[in-house]
Amino acid sequence: MVQLTFDPNVISYKEILQVFFTIHDPTTLNRQGADVGTQYRSAIFYHTPEQRQIAEDTIKELTAARLWESRIVTEISPLDVFYPAEDYHQDYFQQNPYQPYCQYVIVPKIAKFRKYFLDKLKK
């Protein structure tokens, strides 16, 4: 099992969730784009009760703001076990930037991230 951590002095958990909800559609159940199945569900995994509360509060705020026509279906679950992706999935975009999936799915998400969160990138 791999323990994931982040430095809250670099980016807060709330900011990570803001990025997540900006570049991701939280209203499609078990689907992201053309990919379908429970492995494509919208999910937030938390380490602590505080993170759980922040995730729940964020979804409440977004629901109240009515940014999407459909209901947010993002599940909030404790992180039990983390399994690193297979080697061929590591650095996938960097190794396959011209692959159609990368061009049609990942590139627009990166563009949206840069538009709204450029200040969060390493200098």
Secondary structure, DSSP 8 states (H G I E B T S, - for coil): -------TTT--HHHHHHHHHHHS-TTSTTEETTEESGGG--EEEESSHHHHHHHHHHHHHHHHHT-SSS----EEEE--------GGGTTHHHH-TTSHHIIIIIHHHHHHHHHHHGGGS--
